[in-house]
Structures are given as structure tokens and as C-alpha cells.
């Protein structure tokens, strides 16, 4: 099966919503999902959106996964980098190298944009993702903790 990675289009909003739900189910957090297909269309695809969404597509035009990234900035290095908010592959397409293709695509995209690093968070419950990231040689940051404030 041939897999192509491409930038998502507004018409992909429904399948992106399915990916988001699939990811939430995978990490047992479906109750946290409040986004709708309309929210996706109105946020991810608006002209001034700060995110880039890429999809993995089979040669039969079936979307089998997605990833969403956005720019970050390193003050220590004075360079724009990228953060992966989500990366998801539907269960029936796992272990076919699609996650690796998505990561490679992001890495190449970020390099073309002048970034020096791509980072992401991993849900501690997502042991299969942790094993995958370790397998592909990703580095783990041990010197940061995530804090947040609700607004």
C-alpha cells in the first residue's frame, strides 16, 4: 500500500474529527473532546490559522492518520521551532510505518522552514506511543514539567 502525506484541506474536517476522537479513545479521554467538525473548519482552516495539519492518505484516497503542528519559539536559540500537538494513525493502519512517515514529513517541513527542533508531549498512559517514539530515536526531555492556567 502506498501512503502519501499531504497538507489537509477543509474537506478533510470530518475525517480529522474522527482522528481526534480515535486518539481520545486510545488514551481513554473521549470525555475531554468538545471540538466539532465545524470548530475544525473554523479554526484549523481559517486564513490566519497558526496550525498546519497533514494527513496520511492511501493510494485508495483513504485518510489513515493525521498530525497537527504549530510554531513555537526558543529564546535561548532565537529560532522558530515546531510543536506536534497530535499525531494519530487509525488502529487498522498501525505498524505499517505511517507514523514514521508523518514524523519524517514534519521533520523535513520544519527543516525547510528553518526550525532546529520539533517537540511534542506524550500522554503518560499512551505506552504504545512512548514505545514508538523511543523506537524511532526521539529524545525525551527530563528537565521540564508542564504547568497550565485555565482562563
BELZI-V38620 format. One line per field, one symbol per residue. ss: DSSP state (~ for helix, > for strand, _ for the rest). phi: phi as a letter, one per 40 degrees, with the letter a starting at -180 (. if undefined). psi: psi as a letter, one per 20 degrees, with the letter a starting at -180 (. if undefined). A space follows every 10 residues. Layout:
ss: ???
phi: ???
psi: ???
This chain:
ss: __>>>>>__~ ~~~~~~~~~~ ~~~~~~___~ ~~____~~~~ ~~~~______ >>>>>>>>__ __>>>>>>>> >>>>____>> >>>>>>>>>_ ~~~____~~~ ~~~~~~~~~~ ~~_____>>> ______~~~~ ~~~~~_____ __________ _
phi: .cbbbaccbd ccdccccccc cccccdbfbd cccbcbdcdc dcbcbcdbdc bbbbbcbccb gbcbaaabba cbbbccbfac bbbccaaabd dcbcgbgcdc cccccccccc cccgcbabba bbcdcccccd ccccccgccb cbbbbcbabc b
psi: ppppprpqrh ijgghghhgg ggggghjlkh iioiqrhggg gighjqhkqj qppqqpprij kppirrqprr qrpohhilqp aqpogqpppq gijqkjjggg gggggggggg ghijqiqprr qpphimhhgg gghhhjjqqp pjjqqpqrpq .
